[in-house]
Amino acid sequence: MAESQYICTSCGEVGKPKTNTKGSFWMEVLLGLFFVIPGVFYSFWRLGNKVYACPACGNETVIPTDTPMGQKLLKDLKQERKTS
């Protein structure tokens, strides 16, 4: 999914998004060391909650450029750069 181009709806950055994992690595370590069962559940929750984020601004508002909305944003961005 992340191989295609994405555009950020917040800042207009175009490119490959970065992957963000929700939760805390250190919380995962602590739970794994002291509370094994909750630690396993927390690890699975973190693995299942990875999201794509903009590499420039960090917002999770990236959409593929091959969608209708992505095409519209690309067109608007190109027009804005021409007038600037």
ChimeraX attribute file (.defattr): number of C-alpha atoms within 10 A of each C-alpha:
attribute: neighborCount
match mode: 1-to-1
recipient: residues
	/A:1	7
	/A:2	12
	/A:3	9
	/A:4	11
	/A:5	16
	/A:6	26
	/A:7	25
	/A:8	26
	/A:9	17
	/A:10	13
	/A:11	14
	/A:12	18
	/A:13	18
	/A:14	21
	/A:15	19
	/A:16	18
	/A:17	25
	/A:18	16
	/A:19	15
	/A:20	16
	/A:21	16
	/A:22	13
	/A:23	15
	/A:24	11
	/A:25	13
	/A:26	9
	/A:27	13
	/A:28	19
	/A:29	15
	/A:30	12
	/A:31	18
	/A:32	17
	/A:33	10
	/A:34	10
	/A:35	12
	/A:36	14
	/A:37	11
	/A:38	13
	/A:39	18
	/A:40	14
	/A:41	14
	/A:42	20
	/A:43	19
	/A:44	11
	/A:45	14
	/A:46	17
	/A:47	12
	/A:48	11
	/A:49	11
	/A:50	13
	/A:51	14
	/A:52	20
	/A:53	22
	/A:54	26
	/A:55	17
	/A:56	14
	/A:57	13
	/A:58	17
	/A:59	15
	/A:60	18
	/A:61	17
	/A:62	27
	/A:63	21
	/A:64	21
	/A:65	19
	/A:66	14
	/A:67	11
	/A:68	10
	/A:69	14
	/A:70	20
	/A:71	15
	/A:72	13
	/A:73	18
	/A:74	20
	/A:75	11
	/A:76	13
	/A:77	14
	/A:78	11
	/A:79	11
	/A:80	10
	/A:81	8
	/A:82	8
	/A:83	6
	/A:84	5
